Amino acid sequence: MKLFLIVLAGLILEVFVWIGVGDLVGSMWYVFFWFVAAFFIGLNIIRKYSAGIMPQMQQMQSGQVSSDPAFTGNLPKIFAGFLLLIPGLISDVFAVLLLIPAVQKALQAVFMKTMMKRQQAMMNKMMGGMMGDMGGVTGAQGQNPFADLMRQMQDMQNQQGGQYRDSSIIDGEAHEVTPDAKKIEMKDVNK
């Protein structure tokens, strides 16, 4: 119910801003043409930055944090594109703010922090479930026997977060192969 009221208040505010800006510039047609231009700009931004992002989105839904900087760098831009698709001047102002690199860095930090907390909560829930399945077997002094493993996994994730990992690189060796070319002779063609 609260979300509905927030959306309704936002729509009413957008309409008042449209009318005010239309009166300020002299014609509502200018505002309409801006909405059309912003729609196509947003569509192009989404097309440009959303290529290849679905696998990372699926990982995020399963609770895994993608440390690919291309993924975390493109999310604010894609969200800005969606805001530009919405006809409204307030949403367009927020979209332009999201396209500022400093704002993007701040949002990336908040996003990664939130996702790390979510992943930690899922790990704690999984480890708690494993503890229940083991019949209450605990380590020394009643501690979680998986605490060291969880700490090591977190350290590995933190180390990977600082490095650039490109998921499109395949490591391997290349060898030049010369095919045995069979020479076509005229007698083979005339048969």
HUVENZI-V626570 format. One record per residue. NEAR is the number of other ideal C-beta (glycine too) atoms within 8 Angstrom. Layout:
BEGIN
NEAR / NEAR
END
This chain:
BEGIN
4 / 5 / 6 / 7 / 8 / 8 / 8 / 8 / 8 / 9 / 8 / 8 / 9 / 12 / 8 / 8 / 11 / 12 / 9 / 8 / 10 / 11 / 7 / 6 / 8 / 5 / 7 / 8 / 6 / 10 / 13 / 8 / 8 / 10 / 10 / 8 / 8 / 13 / 11 / 8 / 10 / 15 / 10 / 9 / 13 / 12 / 8 / 8 / 11 / 8 / 6 / 4 / 11 / 6 / 8 / 10 / 8 / 8 / 10 / 11 / 6 / 6 / 7 / 7 / 10 / 9 / 10 / 10 / 7 / 7 / 10 / 12 / 10 / 11 / 11 / 13 / 14 / 13 / 9 / 15 / 16 / 10 / 13 / 14 / 10 / 7 / 5 / 10 / 11 / 10 / 11 / 12 / 8 / 10 / 14 / 9 / 8 / 14 / 10 / 8 / 5 / 6 / 11 / 13 / 8 / 8 / 11 / 12 / 8 / 8 / 10 / 11 / 8 / 8 / 10 / 10 / 8 / 9 / 12 / 9 / 8 / 9 / 10 / 8 / 8 / 8 / 11 / 8 / 8 / 9 / 12 / 7 / 6 / 7 / 4 / 6 / 6 / 8 / 8 / 4 / 4 / 5 / 8 / 9 / 7 / 9 / 9 / 6 / 7 / 11 / 8 / 8 / 9 / 9 / 8 / 8 / 12 / 8 / 8 / 9 / 8 / 5 / 7 / 4 / 7 / 7 / 6 / 4 / 5 / 4 / 3 / 4 / 3 / 4 / 4 / 4 / 4 / 4 / 4 / 4 / 4 / 4 / 4 / 5 / 6 / 5 / 6 / 7 / 7 / 5 / 4
END
